[in-house]
């Protein structure tokens, strides 16, 4: 979920050099291979000069492919579409920039592509957000052009269209039709958050706002004397203010139809140009935890009729959002009454997506036997390797991607003012000095081991974690380690492992794709309102698999 940094102009943290200039040496082009280049001109997409990261996508065409062809990267099959990139500091209308598709490219220099017919498209990522959002409002795109590649002749592409702005209050295409009908009715109870943070503004030297939505129960206006428990929710990597609005409508509709208890939901947007903030006080991103806990929450409790006490401040979130709410509960145990993280990012860096970062000579690309470390799996089979994902991320832009996002949150700050890389992007070798910093500052299990005596009184029994036994990103491994740590400390634990579930189907209960949300909401309400009458229509919460 996205607490966006709102600013204009070029990002001050852009590195002067291109990381892929280093990585490209791995793909040294044979002397006899003709280089592939593109002439990209700025056409009618803009009447003023533009800048950004220029990306050229090339997708091989088969005889059965239907037209028109959509050209974009495949999130899982990293080799399905080739990508070349180059920074463009300034491009005037009618002017042309030459892009050498052999310098910065994935999975290979374009001169080494299998010969054949390709669908090709150019995109100018004007705000350097492609690694997080993909193509977005204001980005410039060319038409899709079919051509033979590699080929020795420079190809012409024209940036002819700007991606238009869409209404953020309209449902996304993947919203069920039945829920779309609730948008108009929910509007009165969904309130935008646009809160200027003094702490973050001081850190960045410009105005920074926390953003999101407050969802009040459908009966909020009818009961002016009533206060409500408050749920703070944040979503995972790739979440945005737009997608949070869809979730806000869903939570309102569940309350309206009696499928969930009446509570105030605060949907917090934690996305930023560097990835996700995780609500961590970071030397790179700034004091997001401080801004949330000492500035935004007190302000919201002045505006809305919230239970302004720990039992009425409850946390939940998924994936990176799951890690964020786990972190908030552990670091602010007196403030919050309980956290329900689902499939949280690694909470013990002995198991970071399956990799032990603390091993001597650890490598995130290759196991000791030389086989690749998988990043994603399905039914036990590797879908995507860490190496392919990281290399493609660097081509798309060295900021805003998932791996870079971890470093913006967890890493020390380098002499250049940027986060120090946890691993070498060319070799995959882990930097032990950086992982030692990660361990000291952001390893949740390590924090509990070091500080449990002073945390026990306010934290014990407040963590309720759910993850699938077949999590797509191996996040069940770190959850098991965290649970073992807590049991070793004598803590009361509530860890649930849903048999056979992955990262994206965890919330399904029976025929209800969001059943887990409703079960968590009922548990929260029972904590905030002990002895309250349960909803008759509600199924029981999921039980631990072991």
C-alpha positions as CSV (number, residue, x, y, z in Angstrom):
1,X,0.0,0.0,0.0
2,X,1.2,3.4,-0.9
3,X,2.2,6.4,1.3
4,X,3.4,8.3,-1.7
5,X,6.3,10.8,-1.8
6,X,4.8,13.7,-3.7
7,X,7.3,15.8,-5.5
8,X,8.1,17.0,-9.0
9,X,11.3,17.1,-11.0
10,X,14.1,14.6,-11.4
11,X,14.8,12.3,-8.5
12,X,18.0,13.4,-6.7
13,X,19.1,9.9,-6.0
14,X,19.6,8.8,-9.6
15,X,23.1,7.4,-10.0
16,X,25.3,9.1,-12.5
17,X,26.4,5.8,-13.9
18,X,24.4,2.9,-15.3
19,X,24.7,-0.4,-13.4
20,X,24.1,-2.4,-16.5
21,X,27.2,-1.1,-18.0
22,X,28.9,-3.4,-15.6
23,X,26.5,-6.3,-16.0
24,X,26.6,-6.0,-19.8
25,X,30.2,-7.2,-19.8
26,X,28.8,-10.6,-19.1
27,X,27.1,-10.6,-22.4
28,X,30.0,-9.5,-24.5
29,X,28.8,-9.3,-28.1
30,X,30.8,-11.3,-30.6
31,X,32.9,-9.2,-32.9
32,X,31.0,-10.5,-36.0
33,X,27.5,-9.8,-34.7
34,X,26.0,-6.6,-36.1
35,X,24.9,-4.3,-33.4
36,X,21.2,-3.5,-33.1
37,X,20.1,0.1,-32.6
38,X,16.9,2.1,-32.7
39,X,16.2,5.7,-33.7
40,X,13.5,6.9,-31.3
41,X,11.9,10.2,-32.0
42,X,9.6,12.4,-30.0
43,X,6.5,12.8,-32.1
44,X,3.1,14.2,-31.2
45,X,3.1,12.6,-27.7
46,X,4.5,15.9,-26.3
47,X,4.9,19.5,-27.5
48,X,7.6,20.2,-24.9
49,X,10.9,18.6,-24.1
50,X,10.8,15.4,-22.0
51,X,13.2,13.1,-20.0
52,X,13.2,9.7,-18.4
53,X,14.2,6.1,-19.0
54,X,13.8,5.0,-22.6
55,X,12.8,1.3,-22.8
56,X,12.4,-0.8,-26.0
57,X,10.5,-4.0,-25.8
58,X,10.9,-6.8,-28.4
59,X,8.5,-9.8,-28.3
60,X,9.1,-12.7,-30.7
61,X,6.1,-13.4,-33.0
62,X,4.7,-16.8,-34.0
63,X,2.6,-17.5,-37.0
64,X,-0.5,-18.0,-34.9
65,X,-0.2,-14.8,-32.9
66,X,-3.2,-12.6,-33.2
67,X,-3.0,-8.9,-34.1
68,X,-2.8,-6.4,-32.6
69,X,0.0,-7.7,-30.4
70,X,0.5,-6.4,-26.9
71,X,4.2,-5.9,-26.1
72,X,5.1,-5.9,-22.4
73,X,7.2,-7.8,-20.0
74,X,6.0,-11.1,-18.6
75,X,6.1,-11.0,-14.8
76,X,7.0,-14.7,-14.6
77,X,8.6,-15.7,-17.9
78,X,11.5,-13.2,-17.8
79,X,12.8,-14.3,-21.2
80,X,9.5,-13.9,-23.1
81,X,10.2,-10.3,-24.0
82,X,13.6,-8.7,-24.5
83,X,14.2,-5.2,-23.1
84,X,16.8,-2.6,-23.9
85,X,17.2,0.7,-22.0
86,X,18.9,4.1,-21.9
87,X,18.6,7.2,-19.8
88,X,17.4,10.2,-21.8
89,X,18.2,13.5,-20.0
90,X,16.4,15.7,-22.5
91,X,14.5,15.0,-25.8
92,X,13.0,17.9,-27.8
93,X,9.9,17.6,-29.9
94,X,10.8,16.2,-33.3
95,X,14.3,15.2,-32.1
96,X,15.7,11.7,-32.2
97,X,17.7,9.7,-29.7
98,X,19.8,6.7,-30.7
99,X,19.5,3.7,-28.4
100,X,22.2,1.0,-28.7
101,X,20.2,-2.2,-27.8
102,X,23.4,-4.1,-27.0
103,X,24.7,-2.0,-24.1
104,X,21.9,-2.2,-21.5
105,X,19.7,-5.2,-22.3
106,X,18.0,-8.2,-20.9
107,X,18.1,-11.2,-21.2
108,X,20.7,-10.6,-23.9
109,X,22.1,-7.9,-26.2
110,X,19.6,-7.6,-29.1
111,X,22.3,-8.6,-31.6
112,X,22.2,-12.1,-30.0
113,X,18.4,-12.5,-30.2
114,X,17.2,-15.6,-32.1
115,X,16.6,-14.4,-35.7
116,X,13.0,-13.9,-36.5
117,X,10.0,-11.6,-36.6
118,X,9.4,-9.4,-33.5
119,X,6.8,-7.0,-32.3
120,X,8.6,-3.9,-30.9
121,X,7.5,-0.9,-28.9
122,X,9.3,2.0,-27.3
123,X,8.2,3.5,-23.9
124,X,9.6,6.6,-22.2
125,X,9.2,6.0,-18.5
126,X,9.1,9.7,-17.5
127,X,8.9,9.3,-13.7
128,X,11.2,6.2,-13.4
129,X,8.4,4.1,-11.9
130,X,8.3,1.2,-14.4
131,X,9.9,-1.2,-11.9
132,X,7.0,-0.6,-9.5
133,X,3.9,0.4,-11.5
134,X,4.8,-0.6,-15.1
135,X,3.4,1.9,-17.7
136,X,1.5,4.7,-16.1
137,X,-0.1,8.1,-16.6
138,X,2.2,10.4,-18.6
139,X,4.5,7.8,-20.0
140,X,5.0,8.1,-23.7
141,X,4.7,5.1,-26.1
142,X,5.2,4.3,-29.7
143,X,3.0,2.2,-31.9
144,X,3.8,-1.5,-32.0
145,X,6.0,-2.1,-35.0
146,X,6.7,-5.5,-36.5
147,X,10.3,-6.1,-37.7
148,X,13.0,-8.6,-38.3
149,X,15.6,-8.9,-35.6
150,X,18.5,-8.9,-35.0
151,X,19.1,-7.1,-38.4
152,X,21.9,-4.7,-39.1
153,X,19.8,-1.6,-40.0
154,X,18.7,0.9,-37.3
155,X,15.0,0.9,-36.8
156,X,12.8,4.0,-36.4
157,X,10.3,4.2,-33.5
158,X,8.2,7.3,-32.8
159,X,6.8,8.2,-29.3
160,X,3.4,9.2,-30.6
161,X,1.0,8.7,-27.6
162,X,0.9,9.8,-23.9
163,X,-0.8,7.3,-21.6
164,X,-3.9,9.2,-20.3
165,X,-4.9,9.7,-16.8
166,X,-7.7,7.5,-15.5
167,X,-10.2,8.2,-12.7
168,X,-8.7,6.7,-9.5
169,X,-12.2,6.3,-8.0
170,X,-13.4,4.0,-10.7
171,X,-12.9,0.2,-10.2
172,X,-10.0,-1.6,-11.8
173,X,-10.8,-4.2,-14.5
174,X,-10.2,-7.1,-12.1
175,X,-12.9,-5.9,-9.6
176,X,-15.9,-8.3,-9.6
177,X,-19.0,-7.0,-11.2
178,X,-21.1,-7.4,-8.0
179,X,-18.7,-5.2,-6.1
180,X,-18.6,-2.5,-8.8
181,X,-22.2,-1.7,-7.9
182,X,-21.2,-0.7,-4.4
183,X,-18.8,2.2,-5.5
184,X,-21.4,4.9,-5.6
185,X,-23.0,4.0,-2.3
186,X,-19.6,3.7,-0.6
187,X,-18.3,7.1,-1.7
188,X,-19.7,9.0,1.3
189,X,-17.8,6.7,3.7
190,X,-14.4,6.6,2.0
191,X,-12.3,9.7,2.9
192,X,-8.9,10.5,1.3
193,X,-5.8,10.9,3.4
194,X,-3.3,13.6,2.2
195,X,-1.3,14.4,5.3
196,X,1.8,16.6,5.2
197,X,4.5,15.0,7.4
198,X,6.9,17.4,9.1
199,X,9.3,14.6,9.9
200,X,9.5,13.3,6.4
201,X,9.5,16.8,4.9
202,X,12.5,17.8,7.0
203,X,14.3,14.6,5.9
204,X,13.8,15.2,2.2
205,X,13.9,18.9,2.2
206,X,10.6,19.2,0.4
207,X,6.9,18.6,1.2
208,X,6.1,14.9,1.7
209,X,2.6,13.5,2.3
210,X,1.3,10.3,3.7
211,X,-1.7,9.1,1.6
212,X,-4.4,6.6,1.8
213,X,-8.1,6.2,2.6
214,X,-10.2,6.2,5.8
215,X,-13.2,3.9,5.5
216,X,-16.0,4.6,8.0
217,X,-18.7,2.0,8.7
218,X,-22.0,2.4,6.8
219,X,-23.7,3.3,10.1
220,X,-21.1,5.8,11.1
221,X,-23.2,9.0,10.5
222,X,-26.3,7.4,12.1
223,X,-24.5,6.9,15.4
224,X,-22.7,10.1,16.2
225,X,-22.0,9.1,19.8
226,X,-20.3,5.7,18.9
227,X,-16.6,5.0,18.7
228,X,-15.1,2.2,16.6
229,X,-12.1,-0.1,16.6
230,X,-9.6,0.9,13.9
231,X,-7.8,-1.3,11.5
232,X,-4.6,-0.1,9.9
233,X,-4.0,-1.9,6.7
234,X,-1.1,-1.7,4.2
235,X,-0.7,-3.8,1.0
236,X,2.3,-5.3,-0.7
237,X,4.8,-4.4,-3.3
238,X,3.1,-3.0,-6.4
239,X,0.1,-1.7,-4.4
240,X,-1.0,1.9,-5.0
241,X,-3.4,4.5,-3.8
242,X,-5.6,3.4,-6.7
243,X,-5.7,-0.3,-5.8
244,X,-6.2,0.6,-2.2
245,X,-9.4,2.4,-3.1
246,X,-10.8,-0.9,-4.6
247,X,-9.9,-2.6,-1.3
248,X,-11.6,0.2,0.7
249,X,-14.8,-0.3,-1.2
250,X,-14.6,-4.1,-0.6
251,X,-14.2,-3.6,3.2
252,X,-17.2,-1.1,3.2
253,X,-19.3,-3.5,1.3
254,X,-18.5,-6.4,3.7
255,X,-19.7,-4.2,6.6
256,X,-22.8,-3.0,4.7
257,X,-23.9,-6.6,4.0
258,X,-23.2,-7.9,7.5
259,X,-20.3,-10.1,6.5
260,X,-17.8,-8.2,8.7
261,X,-18.2,-6.2,11.9
262,X,-18.4,-2.4,12.0
263,X,-14.9,-0.9,12.2
264,X,-12.9,2.0,10.8
265,X,-10.4,0.9,8.2
266,X,-7.3,3.0,7.5
267,X,-5.8,1.9,4.2
268,X,-2.2,3.2,4.1
269,X,-0.4,3.7,0.9
270,X,3.3,2.8,1.4
271,X,4.5,3.0,-2.2
272,X,7.2,5.6,-3.1
273,X,9.7,6.2,-6.0
274,X,12.1,3.9,-4.2
275,X,9.6,1.0,-3.8
276,X,7.8,0.5,-0.5
277,X,8.6,2.4,2.7
278,X,7.6,-0.5,5.1
279,X,6.9,2.2,7.7
280,X,10.5,1.9,8.8
281,X,12.7,4.7,10.1
282,X,15.4,4.3,7.5
283,X,18.6,6.2,6.8
284,X,17.7,6.2,3.1
285,X,13.9,6.7,3.0
286,X,13.4,8.7,6.1
287,X,11.4,8.4,9.3
288,X,8.2,6.7,8.0
289,X,7.5,4.9,11.3
290,X,7.8,8.1,13.2
291,X,5.6,9.9,10.7
292,X,2.9,7.3,11.0
293,X,2.9,6.8,14.8
294,X,3.5,10.3,16.1
295,X,1.9,12.4,13.4
296,X,-0.7,10.7,11.2
297,X,-2.4,8.4,13.8
298,X,-2.9,11.2,16.4
299,X,-4.3,13.4,13.6
300,X,-6.7,10.7,12.5
301,X,-7.9,10.1,16.0
302,X,-8.7,13.8,16.4
303,X,-10.8,13.7,13.2
304,X,-12.6,10.4,13.5
305,X,-14.4,8.6,16.3
306,X,-11.7,5.9,16.8
307,X,-10.9,3.8,19.8
308,X,-7.8,5.8,20.8
309,X,-6.3,3.0,22.8
310,X,-4.1,-0.1,22.0
311,X,-7.0,-2.6,21.9
312,X,-8.7,-0.4,19.3
313,X,-5.6,0.1,17.1
314,X,-5.1,-3.1,15.0
315,X,-2.8,-4.0,12.2
316,X,-3.0,-6.2,9.1
317,X,-1.3,-6.4,5.7
318,X,-0.1,-8.8,3.1
319,X,3.3,-9.6,1.7
320,X,5.5,-6.4,2.1
321,X,2.5,-5.0,3.9
322,X,2.5,-8.0,6.1
323,X,6.2,-7.3,7.0
324,X,5.4,-3.7,7.6
325,X,2.6,-4.4,10.2
326,X,4.7,-7.0,11.9
327,X,7.5,-4.5,12.2
328,X,5.1,-1.8,13.5
329,X,3.8,-4.2,16.2
330,X,7.2,-5.3,17.3
331,X,8.6,-1.7,17.4
332,X,5.5,0.0,18.8
333,X,4.0,-2.6,21.1
334,X,2.4,-0.2,23.5
335,X,0.6,1.6,20.6
336,X,-1.0,-1.3,18.8
337,X,-3.2,-4.1,20.3
338,X,-2.3,-6.8,17.7
339,X,-1.0,-7.5,14.3
340,X,-2.4,-10.0,11.7
341,X,0.3,-10.2,9.0
342,X,-0.3,-12.5,6.1
343,X,2.5,-13.9,4.0
344,X,5.0,-11.3,5.3
345,X,8.3,-10.7,3.6
346,X,11.2,-12.4,5.4
347,X,11.2,-11.8,9.1
348,X,14.5,-13.7,9.7
349,X,17.3,-13.2,7.2
350,X,18.6,-16.6,7.8
351,X,15.8,-17.4,5.3
352,X,15.5,-14.6,2.8
353,X,13.4,-16.1,0.1
354,X,15.0,-19.4,1.0
355,X,18.6,-18.0,1.1
356,X,20.7,-17.7,4.3
357,X,22.2,-14.2,3.9
358,X,24.5,-14.7,6.9
359,X,26.4,-17.7,5.5
360,X,30.0,-17.1,4.6
361,X,30.3,-16.3,0.9
362,X,26.5,-16.2,0.5
363,X,25.3,-15.7,-3.0
364,X,21.7,-14.8,-4.0
365,X,22.1,-16.1,-7.6
366,X,23.6,-19.5,-7.1
367,X,23.4,-22.2,-4.5
368,X,26.7,-23.8,-3.4
369,X,26.1,-26.6,-6.0
370,X,25.9,-23.9,-8.8
371,X,22.1,-24.3,-9.4
372,X,20.0,-21.1,-9.5
373,X,18.2,-19.8,-6.4
374,X,14.5,-19.7,-7.3
375,X,12.5,-16.5,-6.5
376,X,9.1,-17.9,-7.3
377,X,7.6,-21.4,-7.4
378,X,4.4,-23.1,-8.4
379,X,3.6,-26.7,-7.3
380,X,7.2,-27.2,-6.4
381,X,8.6,-26.1,-9.7
382,X,10.8,-22.9,-10.2
383,X,8.9,-20.2,-12.1
384,X,11.5,-17.5,-11.9
385,X,15.1,-17.2,-10.7
386,X,16.5,-14.5,-8.4
387,X,19.2,-13.8,-11.0
388,X,16.8,-13.2,-13.9
389,X,14.6,-11.0,-11.8
390,X,17.4,-8.9,-10.5
391,X,19.1,-8.5,-13.9
392,X,15.8,-7.4,-15.5
393,X,15.1,-5.0,-12.6
394,X,18.4,-3.2,-13.3
395,X,17.6,-2.7,-17.0
396,X,14.2,-1.3,-16.2
397,X,15.8,1.1,-13.7
398,X,17.9,0.7,-10.6
399,X,15.3,2.2,-8.2
400,X,11.8,1.3,-7.4
401,X,12.2,-2.5,-8.0
402,X,11.7,-5.2,-5.4
403,X,15.4,-5.9,-4.8
404,X,16.3,-2.2,-4.8
405,X,13.3,-1.5,-2.5
406,X,14.7,-3.9,0.1
407,X,18.0,-2.0,0.0
408,X,16.3,1.5,0.3
409,X,14.6,0.2,3.5
410,X,17.3,-2.0,5.1
411,X,20.7,-1.0,3.9
412,X,23.2,1.6,5.3
413,X,23.7,4.7,3.3
414,X,26.8,4.8,1.1
415,X,29.3,7.7,0.5
416,X,27.3,8.6,-2.6
417,X,24.2,9.2,-0.6
418,X,22.5,6.0,-1.9
419,X,21.8,2.7,-0.3
420,X,24.7,0.2,-0.3
421,X,23.8,-2.9,-2.4
422,X,23.2,-6.0,-0.4
423,X,24.5,-8.1,-3.3
424,X,26.6,-7.6,-6.4
425,X,24.3,-7.3,-9.4
426,X,26.8,-9.0,-11.7
427,X,27.9,-12.0,-9.6
428,X,25.1,-12.2,-7.0
429,X,27.8,-12.2,-4.2
430,X,26.4,-11.0,-0.8
431,X,28.2,-8.2,1.0
432,X,28.6,-9.4,4.6
433,X,29.0,-5.9,6.0
434,X,25.6,-4.9,4.6
435,X,23.8,-8.1,5.9
436,X,25.4,-7.4,9.3
437,X,23.7,-4.0,9.2
438,X,20.4,-5.6,8.1
439,X,20.7,-8.1,11.0
440,X,21.3,-5.4,13.6
441,X,18.6,-3.1,12.5
442,X,15.8,-4.9,10.6
443,X,15.9,-8.6,11.3
444,X,12.6,-9.1,13.3
445,X,13.7,-12.4,14.8
446,X,17.0,-10.9,15.9
447,X,15.3,-7.9,17.4
448,X,13.1,-10.2,19.5
449,X,16.1,-12.3,20.6
450,X,17.9,-9.1,21.7
451,X,15.1,-7.2,23.3
452,X,12.5,-9.8,24.5
453,X,12.8,-9.0,28.2
454,X,11.7,-5.4,27.6
455,X,9.2,-6.2,24.9
456,X,7.4,-9.2,26.5
457,X,4.9,-7.3,28.7
458,X,3.5,-5.2,25.8
459,X,4.1,-7.6,22.9
460,X,3.4,-11.1,24.1
461,X,0.4,-12.7,22.3
462,X,-0.1,-9.9,19.9
463,X,1.3,-11.5,16.7
464,X,-1.1,-13.6,14.7
465,X,0.6,-14.7,11.5
466,X,-0.8,-16.6,8.6
467,X,1.1,-18.0,5.5
468,X,0.6,-20.8,3.0
469,X,2.7,-23.9,3.2
470,X,3.3,-23.5,-0.6
471,X,4.0,-19.7,-0.5
472,X,5.0,-18.7,-4.0
473,X,8.1,-16.8,-2.7
474,X,9.1,-19.3,0.0
475,X,7.9,-16.9,2.8
476,X,6.7,-19.8,4.9
477,X,10.4,-20.6,5.7
478,X,11.1,-17.4,7.5
479,X,7.7,-17.6,9.3
480,X,8.7,-21.0,10.7
481,X,12.0,-19.5,11.9
482,X,10.3,-16.6,13.6
483,X,7.9,-18.9,15.3
484,X,10.7,-21.1,16.6
485,X,12.5,-18.0,17.9
486,X,9.4,-16.8,19.7
487,X,8.7,-20.2,21.2
488,X,12.3,-20.4,22.3
489,X,11.8,-17.1,24.2
490,X,8.7,-18.5,25.9
491,X,6.4,-16.2,23.9
492,X,2.7,-16.9,23.2
493,X,2.5,-17.6,19.5
494,X,-0.4,-17.7,16.9
495,X,1.2,-18.9,13.7
496,X,-1.1,-20.5,11.1
497,X,0.1,-22.5,8.0
498,X,-2.6,-23.0,5.4
499,X,-1.9,-26.3,3.7
500,X,-1.2,-26.1,0.0
501,X,-1.9,-22.3,-0.3
502,X,0.5,-20.0,-2.1
503,X,1.0,-16.2,-2.0
504,X,-2.0,-15.2,-4.1
505,X,-4.7,-17.6,-3.0
506,X,-4.2,-17.5,0.7
507,X,-7.3,-15.5,1.4
508,X,-9.7,-18.0,-0.2
509,X,-12.0,-19.8,2.2
510,X,-14.3,-22.3,0.5
511,X,-16.0,-20.4,-2.3
512,X,-15.1,-17.0,-0.9
513,X,-11.9,-15.5,-2.3
514,X,-11.6,-13.0,0.6
515,X,-12.7,-15.3,3.4
516,X,-9.5,-14.8,5.4
517,X,-10.0,-11.0,5.4
518,X,-13.4,-11.5,7.1
519,X,-12.1,-14.0,9.6
520,X,-9.3,-11.6,10.6
521,X,-11.8,-8.8,10.9
522,X,-13.9,-10.9,13.3
523,X,-10.9,-11.8,15.4
524,X,-9.9,-8.1,15.6
525,X,-13.4,-7.1,16.6
526,X,-13.5,-9.7,19.3
527,X,-10.3,-8.4,20.8
528,X,-11.6,-4.8,20.7
529,X,-15.1,-5.7,21.9
530,X,-14.7,-8.7,24.1
531,X,-18.0,-10.5,24.6
532,X,-19.6,-9.1,21.5
533,X,-22.1,-11.2,19.6
534,X,-20.5,-12.9,16.6
535,X,-22.0,-12.5,13.2
536,X,-24.4,-15.3,12.5
537,X,-23.4,-15.6,8.8
538,X,-19.7,-15.7,9.4
539,X,-17.7,-19.0,9.0
540,X,-15.2,-19.8,11.6
541,X,-11.6,-18.4,11.3
542,X,-9.0,-20.7,9.7
543,X,-7.4,-23.1,12.1
544,X,-3.6,-23.8,12.2
545,X,-2.5,-26.6,9.9
546,X,-0.4,-28.1,12.6
